[in-house]
Amino acid sequence: MIRELLKVVEGVETSDGAGVKLRRIIGGPELNMFDPFLLFDEFGSDNPDDYMAGFPAHPHRGFETVTYMLNGKFKHKDSSGNEGILTDGSVQWMTAGRGVIHSEMPEKTDGLAKGFQLWLNLPKNLKMIDPAYNDIHPDDIPCVLIKQGEVKVISGIFNGVEGPGRPHTGMFYFDIKLNAGGFIEFPVDDLWNTFIYVYSGSANIENRRVYKGQLGLFKDSGMIKFSAEDSSNLRCVVIGGEPLNEPVARGGPFVMNTKAEIMKAFSDYQEGVLTK
């Protein structure tokens, strides 16, 4: 059985940080979350004025962020003394856990900065674990060649090849390129929530289209199968995860299970004990 599309989401143009322009697809008014995914943003511009203000120091607690850079450079630094540079094709996998304060600031390049940020929820029993970083170099992301394209395996397993991302819950993250007219098919665990986001070309899924800038939500059982249009190559990310089925309480940069825990996160931050 092939998974059908449940819904297509357009997302909204907005800004975050110190004014970085982006498209918010999960975490916006049309799709608040898709368990275990709390947020999915695409940022991309060849105008430095759209992103140079970056994301100055800000706190997080209770989830993981996965930042995948297609183009451009961002320097990150955190309250534990970790720092590094995200470059073309690299990934930063940050586990906020009990608390971290970090910044993500662009390095001036030739103009284009493009990528994605995903917020992955942590289960209740892991929300207060120690924070951690995993900076993943492009050379460490395996690329699996298929007959009609390629799959970069950021996390999870594709055709027996495992990606370097190490989530605390069941999930996968693939960046897929299909040549014009090509198709791909692969299994996903039943009941896992899975989505496709098209960032170049368009995808044909059971005679429905998902166009550039759109996110398609799959139903929760069956194989994933889609194809590229005959006239153009397709670039997309396909991401899936096991739902946590737990209460979610949000407060800006904090995601916990209850409102009381959110209030505690804010007080910890204001008192300077968030990261202790």
Order of alpha helices (4+ residues) and beta strands (2+ residues): beta-beta-beta-beta-beta-beta-beta-beta-beta-beta-beta-beta-beta-beta-beta-beta-beta-beta-beta-beta-beta-beta-beta-beta-beta-beta-alpha
